[in-house]
Amino acid sequence: MSKQKAQGFTLLEVLIALGIVSVISILSWQGLQEVLRSAGRVTAVDEQVQTVTAVFSQLEKDLAALELTLDGPTPEGDLIEVTGNGLLIQFTQRNTSEPAYRERVEWVLDGATLLRIARRPSNPDQASISEPIATRGMQVRLLREPGGWSSPVVFGNHVVQERTDLELQGPALQLNTGTPTAQPPAGDDGENPGTPGTTTGQTLQSLVRAVEISLTQPNNQVVTRVFLTGGVY
Protein backbone atom coordinates (compact mmCIF):
# COMPACT_ATOMS: atom_id res chain seq x y z
CA MET A 1 0.00 0.00 0.00
CA SER A 2 1.64 3.23 -1.17
CA LYS A 3 1.59 6.37 0.94
CA GLN A 4 0.04 9.48 -0.62
CA LYS A 5 2.14 12.65 -0.42
CA ALA A 6 0.61 15.52 1.58
CA GLN A 7 -0.46 18.34 -0.71
CA GLY A 8 0.32 22.01 0.32
CA PHE A 9 1.22 25.48 -0.93
CA THR A 10 4.66 26.25 -2.07
CA LEU A 11 6.51 29.33 -0.83
CA LEU A 12 6.11 30.98 -4.22
CA GLU A 13 2.33 30.54 -4.16
CA VAL A 14 2.13 32.03 -0.67
CA LEU A 15 4.16 35.06 -1.72
CA ILE A 16 1.97 35.61 -4.78
CA ALA A 17 -1.18 35.42 -2.66
CA LEU A 18 0.25 37.89 -0.15
CA GLY A 19 1.18 40.25 -2.99
CA ILE A 20 -2.36 40.15 -4.41
CA VAL A 21 -3.86 40.81 -0.98
CA SER A 22 -1.45 43.73 -0.44
CA VAL A 23 -2.37 45.33 -3.76
CA ILE A 24 -6.08 44.98 -3.02
CA SER A 25 -5.59 46.48 0.46
CA ILE A 26 -3.66 49.47 -0.91
CA LEU A 27 -6.28 50.16 -3.58
CA SER A 28 -9.08 49.87 -1.03
CA TRP A 29 -7.28 52.25 1.37
CA GLN A 30 -6.71 54.83 -1.37
CA GLY A 31 -10.37 54.60 -2.36
CA LEU A 32 -11.42 55.09 1.27
CA GLN A 33 -9.14 58.12 1.60
CA GLU A 34 -10.62 59.68 -1.54
CA VAL A 35 -14.14 59.10 -0.20
CA LEU A 36 -13.17 60.77 3.08
CA ARG A 37 -11.57 63.72 1.27
CA SER A 38 -14.67 64.14 -0.91
CA ALA A 39 -16.89 64.03 2.17
CA GLY A 40 -14.68 66.65 3.83
CA ARG A 41 -14.89 68.94 0.78
CA VAL A 42 -18.66 68.58 0.63
CA THR A 43 -18.92 69.36 4.35
CA ALA A 44 -16.69 72.43 3.99
CA VAL A 45 -18.68 73.76 1.03
CA ASP A 46 -21.94 73.13 2.88
CA GLU A 47 -20.64 75.04 5.92
CA GLN A 48 -19.56 77.95 3.73
CA VAL A 49 -22.96 78.05 2.01
CA GLN A 50 -24.72 78.05 5.38
CA THR A 51 -22.43 80.79 6.70
CA VAL A 52 -22.93 83.05 3.66
CA THR A 53 -26.68 82.42 3.78
CA ALA A 54 -26.77 83.43 7.44
CA VAL A 55 -24.72 86.58 6.76
CA PHE A 56 -26.93 87.67 3.86
CA SER A 57 -30.06 86.89 5.87
CA GLN A 58 -28.90 89.18 8.69
CA LEU A 59 -27.89 91.88 6.22
CA GLU A 60 -31.32 91.69 4.63
CA LYS A 61 -32.96 92.16 8.04
CA ASP A 62 -30.74 95.13 8.86
CA LEU A 63 -31.42 96.85 5.54
CA ALA A 64 -35.14 96.07 5.64
CA ALA A 65 -35.35 97.73 9.07
CA LEU A 66 -34.37 101.06 7.52
CA GLU A 67 -37.11 103.63 7.09
CA LEU A 68 -35.57 106.00 4.60
CA THR A 69 -37.76 108.89 3.51
CA LEU A 70 -37.77 111.65 0.93
CA ASP A 71 -36.78 114.11 3.63
CA GLY A 72 -33.14 113.06 3.26
CA PRO A 73 -30.78 111.58 5.87
CA THR A 74 -30.23 113.20 9.25
CA PRO A 75 -27.85 112.24 12.08
CA GLU A 76 -30.82 111.28 14.24
CA GLY A 77 -32.70 109.46 11.49
CA ASP A 78 -32.16 106.20 9.66
CA LEU A 79 -29.09 106.16 7.48
CA ILE A 80 -26.74 103.91 5.55
CA GLU A 81 -23.24 104.75 4.39
CA VAL A 82 -19.91 103.18 3.48
CA THR A 83 -17.19 103.97 6.01
CA GLY A 84 -13.44 103.43 5.99
CA ASN A 85 -13.74 99.89 7.30
CA GLY A 86 -17.15 98.64 6.26
CA LEU A 87 -20.86 99.38 6.06
CA LEU A 88 -22.73 101.48 8.63
CA ILE A 89 -26.50 101.10 9.11
CA GLN A 90 -28.57 103.04 11.65
CA PHE A 91 -32.21 102.18 12.25
CA THR A 92 -34.89 101.43 14.83
CA GLN A 93 -34.94 97.79 15.92
CA ARG A 94 -38.47 96.47 16.28
CA ASN A 95 -38.16 92.73 15.55
CA THR A 96 -37.39 91.71 19.13
CA SER A 97 -39.29 90.97 22.31
CA GLU A 98 -37.95 94.24 23.74
CA PRO A 99 -39.54 97.61 23.13
CA ALA A 100 -38.32 99.37 19.98
CA TYR A 101 -34.86 100.88 20.34
CA ARG A 102 -32.34 102.64 18.14
CA GLU A 103 -29.47 100.51 16.88
CA ARG A 104 -26.24 101.37 15.07
CA VAL A 105 -24.84 98.39 13.16
CA GLU A 106 -21.41 98.16 11.54
CA TRP A 107 -20.35 95.35 9.20
CA VAL A 108 -16.57 95.43 9.46
CA LEU A 109 -13.89 93.34 7.77
CA ASP A 110 -11.17 92.81 10.40
CA GLY A 111 -8.24 91.06 8.73
CA ALA A 112 -9.68 87.86 7.29
CA THR A 113 -12.87 87.88 9.38
CA LEU A 114 -16.19 89.67 8.99
CA LEU A 115 -17.83 91.08 12.13
CA ARG A 116 -21.24 92.54 12.88
CA ILE A 117 -20.96 95.14 15.64
CA ALA A 118 -24.24 96.47 17.02
CA ARG A 119 -24.51 99.35 19.48
CA ARG A 120 -27.34 101.25 21.07
CA PRO A 121 -26.97 105.05 21.19
CA SER A 122 -28.12 104.94 24.81
CA ASN A 123 -25.10 102.76 25.70
CA PRO A 124 -22.51 103.06 22.90
CA ASP A 125 -19.67 101.55 24.93
CA GLN A 126 -21.47 98.21 25.26
CA ALA A 127 -21.33 96.55 21.83
CA SER A 128 -22.79 93.25 20.68
CA ILE A 129 -20.22 91.55 18.42
CA SER A 130 -21.00 88.51 16.29
CA GLU A 131 -18.83 85.43 16.00
CA PRO A 132 -15.96 86.01 13.52
CA ILE A 133 -16.90 84.89 10.01
CA ALA A 134 -14.03 83.75 7.79
CA THR A 135 -14.01 86.16 4.83
CA ARG A 136 -11.06 87.13 2.63
CA GLY A 137 -12.60 90.28 1.20
CA MET A 138 -15.73 92.37 0.74
CA GLN A 139 -16.99 94.88 -1.82
CA VAL A 140 -19.84 97.33 -1.28
CA ARG A 141 -21.74 99.52 -3.76
CA LEU A 142 -24.75 101.77 -3.18
CA LEU A 143 -27.49 102.52 -5.69
CA ARG A 144 -28.52 106.13 -5.17
CA GLU A 145 -31.46 107.81 -6.80
CA PRO A 146 -30.86 110.12 -8.43
CA GLY A 147 -27.23 109.35 -9.17
CA GLY A 148 -27.03 105.65 -10.00
CA TRP A 149 -24.48 103.13 -8.72
CA SER A 150 -21.56 104.42 -6.71
CA SER A 151 -17.99 103.31 -7.32
CA PRO A 152 -17.22 100.00 -5.59
CA VAL A 153 -15.42 100.15 -2.25
CA VAL A 154 -13.18 97.12 -1.65
CA PHE A 155 -12.08 95.79 1.74
CA GLY A 156 -9.44 93.11 2.25
CA ASN A 157 -8.32 90.70 -0.48
CA HIS A 158 -11.49 90.77 -2.52
CA VAL A 159 -11.57 88.97 -5.87
CA VAL A 160 -12.96 91.53 -8.31
CA GLN A 161 -15.65 90.13 -10.61
CA GLU A 162 -17.29 91.51 -13.73
CA ARG A 163 -20.42 93.28 -12.60
CA THR A 164 -23.70 94.25 -14.22
CA ASP A 165 -25.47 97.38 -13.04
CA LEU A 166 -29.06 96.52 -12.22
CA GLU A 167 -31.74 99.15 -12.66
CA LEU A 168 -34.83 99.55 -10.51
CA GLN A 169 -38.13 99.78 -12.30
CA GLY A 170 -40.59 102.55 -11.71
CA PRO A 171 -40.44 106.33 -11.86
CA ALA A 172 -37.20 107.95 -10.77
CA LEU A 173 -37.16 109.81 -7.48
CA GLN A 174 -36.43 113.51 -7.24
CA LEU A 175 -35.20 114.28 -3.74
CA ASN A 176 -34.75 118.00 -3.03
CA THR A 177 -33.79 119.28 0.39
CA GLY A 178 -32.41 122.49 1.75
CA THR A 179 -33.70 125.95 2.47
CA PRO A 180 -35.44 127.42 -0.55
CA THR A 181 -34.69 130.98 -1.50
CA ALA A 182 -36.98 133.29 -3.43
CA GLN A 183 -35.88 134.77 -6.70
CA PRO A 184 -35.88 138.56 -6.82
CA PRO A 185 -38.81 140.05 -8.72
CA ALA A 186 -38.27 141.29 -12.21
CA GLY A 187 -36.89 144.81 -12.44
CA ASP A 188 -38.36 147.67 -14.37
CA ASP A 189 -35.78 147.14 -17.08
CA GLY A 190 -36.95 143.59 -17.61
CA GLU A 191 -33.80 142.01 -16.30
CA ASN A 192 -33.89 139.18 -13.76
CA PRO A 193 -37.24 137.90 -14.96
CA GLY A 194 -39.04 135.62 -12.61
CA THR A 195 -41.94 135.13 -10.29
CA PRO A 196 -41.71 135.87 -6.57
CA GLY A 197 -41.65 132.65 -4.59
CA THR A 198 -39.81 130.60 -7.19
CA THR A 199 -37.33 128.42 -5.33
CA THR A 200 -33.72 128.23 -6.31
CA GLY A 201 -30.50 127.19 -4.65
CA GLN A 202 -31.87 123.94 -3.23
CA THR A 203 -29.37 121.21 -2.44
CA LEU A 204 -30.01 118.09 -4.46
CA GLN A 205 -29.80 114.97 -2.27
CA SER A 206 -30.03 111.30 -3.18
CA LEU A 207 -31.66 108.32 -1.54
CA VAL A 208 -30.01 104.91 -1.21
CA ARG A 209 -32.42 102.52 -2.90
CA ALA A 210 -30.30 99.33 -2.98
CA VAL A 211 -27.00 97.89 -1.74
CA GLU A 212 -24.75 95.42 -3.56
CA ILE A 213 -22.48 93.33 -1.33
CA SER A 214 -19.90 90.83 -2.57
CA LEU A 215 -18.05 88.48 -0.24
CA THR A 216 -14.88 86.55 -1.09
CA GLN A 217 -14.89 83.25 0.78
CA PRO A 218 -11.77 81.45 2.09
CA ASN A 219 -11.72 79.30 -1.09
CA ASN A 220 -11.66 82.52 -3.20
CA GLN A 221 -15.20 82.01 -4.47
CA VAL A 222 -17.21 85.23 -4.66
CA VAL A 223 -20.87 85.49 -3.70
CA THR A 224 -22.77 88.68 -4.64
CA ARG A 225 -26.23 89.80 -3.69
CA VAL A 226 -28.27 92.98 -4.12
CA PHE A 227 -30.55 94.14 -1.27
CA LEU A 228 -33.31 96.73 -1.37
CA THR A 229 -33.39 99.23 1.47
CA GLY A 230 -36.49 99.71 3.58
CA GLY A 231 -38.57 102.86 3.64
CA VAL A 232 -41.62 104.59 2.31
CA TYR A 233 -40.96 106.73 -0.75
Protein Blocks (a to p, Z undefined) as FASTA:
>chain_A
ZZdddddddfklmmmmmmmmmmmmmmmmmmmmmmmmmmmmmmmmmmmmmmmmmmmmmmmm
mmmmpccdfkopafklccddddfkbccdddddfkbfbdcdddddddddehjaccdddddf
klmmlccdddddddfbdcddddddehijaddddehjdddddddddddedjdddddedjdd
ddddddfkopaiadehiaghiacddddfbdcdddddfkopacddddddeddZZ
